[in-house]
Amino acid sequence: MYGDVFIMNNPHETLKILDEYEGFGENEEKPNLFTSEVIEVETDKGQIDWRVYLYNLRVNGLMLIISGKYQNQPPP
């Protein structure tokens, strides 16, 4: 760990598993459900590069979940 940041022992294998879980990559259905990018993140120890998955499909017409907690969202 780096402060509250997780350091991976085997990043190649871990990211391969995460990519598969998130539906990202050459062997996944197109278009990929997510894209993967490295962004700069500000921490209390300074800036670091962090890999994130960004939703890659249209959201027009989908319900906005104001709380951010989809588990607590009542059915439509």
FENVENUR-V104122 format. One record per backbone hydrogen bond with DSSP energy under -1.0 kcal/mol. NH is the residue of the N-H (numbers start at 1). CO is the residue of the C=O. Records with the same first field share a line. If there is no record, write none. Layout:
# FENVENUR-V104122
NH=CO ; CO
This chain:
# FENVENUR-V104122
2=5
5=2
14=10
15=11
16=12
17=13
18=14
19=15
20=16
21=17
22=18
24=19
28=25
33=23
35=54
37=52
39=50
41=48
43=46
46=43
48=41
50=39
52=37
54=35
56=33
62=59
68=65
72=69
73=70
